[in-house]
């Protein structure tokens, strides 16, 4: 293969041509999809190979066969084309007026309990603002905020927020929910259960990537053990039902426990200080917030 051409930059058109050739199996069919002449298509593919410094296909009378480099390029070409389509779709939203997208990161309690009643009225009242919402645990929210990957974050107050501006959002506590039949065995008292008491029990939890799951696993590891999950489910409704059925214990926000309380479930406070917490809205400098982020921040503090 010839040396890489330092002056050539990969053209999105060439990636589309390469994808068409790879999918059709011949340069002729790929050129027709271009549409290009066979000679023009061959030239562009040769320039593409020279740009990356590697052969991407073996040519034969019966068609083409992708090399290892070609298969790698095809994977990247597909991803880049999907991202370009997403870019065009995202920009189309701005075609009929100025729009603002606010990136909001938050922990499990905020995204499941506190935000839903706020976001509906907010979005209905501000048709020009979109909210890109993502769940992370509080530590990861802070990390992303410091890398400026979001406009606003909602975290529990047990994390260090130095370098960010914070505002109070909501009071929030974590409680244990357990099968009612287990309450005497575990010695449930008004003072609450120690987290260490629960670690010997089977757990019902949210998926491993959920912010609350990651937080609780980290707390369990501080006691030298992990959580034994009998099952992990997508939502709190299914989680509490499984607890009521006697599958295991769980830890959920207090608001969730009140909302989903049912027969067969005992709710107990946790004795740990980290279970009693406040949620904070965090951001960088006020003057750096976009108008949309400023508007959403005001709604979160109202």
HUUR-V247976 format. One record per backbone hydrogen bond with DSSP energy under -0.5 kcal/mol. CO is the residue of the C=O (numbers start at 1). NH is the residue of the N-H. If there is no record, write none. Layout:
# HUUR-V247976
co:nh
CO:NH
CO:NH
This chain:
# HUUR-V247976
co:nh
4:6
5:8
11:14
11:15
12:16
13:17
14:18
15:19
16:20
17:21
18:22
19:23
20:24
21:25
25:64
26:30
27:31
28:32
29:33
30:34
31:34
31:35
31:36
37:41
38:42
39:43
40:44
41:45
42:46
43:47
44:48
45:49
46:50
47:51
48:52
49:53
49:54
50:5
56:67
57:59
58:65
60:63
63:60
65:58
67:71
68:72
69:73
70:74
71:75
72:76
73:77
74:78
75:79
76:80
77:81
78:82
79:83
80:84
81:85
82:86
83:87
84:88
85:89
86:90
87:91
88:92
89:93
90:93
91:94
92:95
94:97
100:102
100:130
101:103
102:104
102:132
103:151
103:152
104:134
105:154
106:136
107:111
108:112
109:113
109:114
110:115
115:118
115:119
116:120
117:121
118:122
119:123
120:124
121:125
122:126
126:129
128:100
130:102
130:132
131:133
132:104
134:106
137:141
138:142
139:143
140:144
141:145
142:146
143:147
144:149
145:148
152:105
153:282
154:107
155:280
156:159
159:161
161:164
165:283
167:281
170:279
172:277
173:254
174:270
175:252
176:268
177:250
178:266
179:182
180:183
182:186
183:187
183:188
184:187
189:192
193:271
194:197
194:198
195:198
195:199
197:200
198:201
202:249
203:230
203:231
205:233
207:210
210:214
211:215
212:216
213:217
214:218
215:219
216:220
217:221
218:222
219:223
220:223
220:225
221:224
227:229
228:203
228:230
231:205
233:207
235:239
236:240
237:241
238:242
239:243
240:244
241:245
242:247
243:246
249:204
250:177
252:175
253:257
254:258
255:259
256:260
257:261
258:261
262:265
264:180
266:178
268:176
269:193
272:275
273:276
275:174
275:277
277:172
278:157
279:169
279:170
280:155
280:282
281:167
282:153
283:165
285:288
285:289
286:289
290:294
291:295
292:296
293:297
294:298
295:299
296:300
297:301
298:302
